[in-house]
């Protein structure tokens, strides 16, 4: 894997982990909806860059439906 691909994957996974933590700690419904929107955007960006970044965030165990179910 090229260094630029690795950087994209690291940044994507860092953002996803931070959003997961924020969602789990959050008690405000509107804030949770914003977190879900951001989560989906990060996943979509990762998937859009997938041909250049290698891999798929959803294949790495990140399921947006898991976070949508609570809202």
N, C-alpha and C positions, 0 to 999 in steps of 0.2 A: 504494500500500500504506500502511495506517495505521501510525503509529509503534508501537503495541502489537504489531501483526503483525510488524513488522520486528524488534522486540526478541525476540519468541519465536523467530523464524528465526535471529537472531544467536546467541542462547543455545543453541539446539539444535545449530547447526553447531559452535559452540565446544566443547560437550560431546562431540559425535561426534569431532571432530578430536583432542581430548585422549584419548578412549578408544582411538582408532586408534593414536595414538602409544604409549600405555601397552601395548597389545596387542603391538605390534611390538617393543618393548623388553623385554617380559616373557619370562622363561624358565621360570617355574613354571606347570605345567599347571592347578593349582587356581585360581591367580590369573587365568590366561587365561579360564577358565570364568566366573569372576566378572565379568571385563571384558565378556565376551560377553553375559552376563545384563544388565549395566548398559546396554550398547549397544542391546540389543533393547528395554529399557524406555524409553530415550530416544526411539528410533524410534517406538515405540507411542504414547508421550505426544505426540510431534509429530503423528502421524497422527490421534490423537484430537482434538487441537486444530486439526487441519487446516481444518475448516470455518471456524474463527475466525482461524487463523494464516496461511492461504493457503499453497499449495504442498504438496509431499510430500517428505519427506527421502529416500525411496527413489528418487524421480524425480531427485534431485540427485546421483546417482551413488554413494550409500551402499548397499552390498549386505551385509546381515547374513550371508548364506551364505558370503561370502568369508572371514569371521572364524570361522564355525562349522566350516569344512572342516579347519582346522588342529587342532581338538580331537578 
